Amino acid sequence: MIGRVWRGWAKPEMADSYEELLTKTTLPALHRVAGYKGSYFMRRPLDTGEVEFVEITFWESMDSIIAFAGEDNTKAVVPLDTQAFLTRFDDRSVHYEATWCP
């Protein structure tokens, strides 16, 4: 299993709306992608006045990530309408081999 890690940041007044979009629309839609195995979505307020989000999605294989993200598989997949909620975001995701999963 592969964990795909990505981060984004939002202004506090946009954070709840962004979380709602992700948890009610974006992440549930991933269940239709072959090889998707689930997600963790986390947030924390920062002293900078932003809210940081960390998303870890789990995938059966690199082939399933390529089917989702394309051949440039570390490129972040952040639709334009989603970008409107964020002040900034990682333009690349990082992949980790999951060696133990609960």
PEJOLIN-V389974 format. One record per run of one state. SS is the DSSP state (alpha for helix, beta for strand, coil for the rest). FROM is the first residue (numbers start at 1). TO is the last residue. If there is no record, write none. Layout:
ss->(SS;SS)
from->(FROM;FROM)
to->(TO;TO)
This chain:
ss->(coil;beta;alpha;coil;beta;coil;beta;coil;alpha;coil;beta;coil;alpha;coil;beta;coil;beta;coil;beta;coil)
from->(1;2;12;33;36;46;50;60;62;70;75;76;80;84;88;90;92;93;94;98)
to->(1;11;32;35;45;49;59;61;69;74;75;79;83;87;89;91;92;93;97;102)
